[in-house]
Amino acid sequence: MSLILLTFGLLILIVLAMAVGVLVQKKSMASSCGGLGSMGIDKVCDCDDPCDKRKKRLAKEQIWKDNQIL
């Protein structure tokens, strides 16, 4: 039981240290703000001619969109 309490205490100590670090730096938390879209990349695979596996998946997705009820 003491090992569990020691581990929990260490975890709390680490979280507090991270919080103090953020407060000391006086910087706000930042995110990617759009990910790849902000870099001008429309898709993960930015190839002109996708591979056969991707072509099959895109065709399957298009069939699903065409047959979609809503």
C-alpha positions in Angstrom: 0.0 0.0 0.0 2.9 2.4 0.7 4.2 1.8 -2.8 0.9 3.0 -4.3 0.8 6.1 -2.1 4.5 6.8 -2.9 3.7 6.5 -6.7 0.6 8.7 -6.4 2.6 11.3 -4.5 5.3 11.3 -7.1 2.7 11.7 -9.8 1.1 14.7 -8.0 4.6 16.2 -7.5 5.4 15.9 -11.3 2.0 17.5 -12.2 2.6 20.4 -9.8 6.1 20.9 -11.2 4.7 21.1 -14.7 2.1 23.6 -13.6 4.6 25.8 -11.9 6.8 25.6 -15.0 3.9 26.9 -17.2 3.1 29.7 -14.7 6.8 30.8 -14.5 7.2 31.0 -18.3 4.0 33.2 -18.5 3.2 31.6 -21.9 -0.2 30.5 -22.9 -0.8 26.9 -24.0 -0.5 26.6 -27.8 -2.0 24.2 -30.2 -1.4 23.4 -33.8 -4.3 25.6 -35.0 -5.3 23.6 -38.0 -2.6 21.0 -38.3 -1.5 20.2 -41.9 -4.2 22.6 -43.3 -2.3 25.6 -41.9 0.8 24.5 -43.8 -1.1 24.4 -47.2 -1.3 20.6 -47.3 -4.8 19.4 -48.1 -4.3 15.8 -47.3 -1.8 13.5 -45.5 -0.7 11.9 -48.7 0.2 14.8 -50.9 1.2 12.7 -53.9 0.0 13.6 -57.4 -0.6 9.9 -58.2 -1.7 7.9 -55.1 -0.9 4.2 -54.7 -3.3 1.5 -55.7 -4.4 0.8 -52.1 -5.3 4.5 -51.7 -7.1 4.6 -55.0 -9.2 1.6 -53.9 -10.0 3.2 -50.6 -11.0 6.5 -52.3 -13.2 4.7 -54.8 -14.9 2.8 -51.9 -15.4 6.1 -50.0 -17.0 7.7 -53.1 -19.4 4.7 -53.5 -20.4 5.2 -49.8 -21.0 8.9 -50.5 -23.0 8.2 -53.6 -25.2 5.7 -51.8 -25.6 7.8 -48.6 -29.2 8.3 -47.7 -28.9 11.7 -46.0 
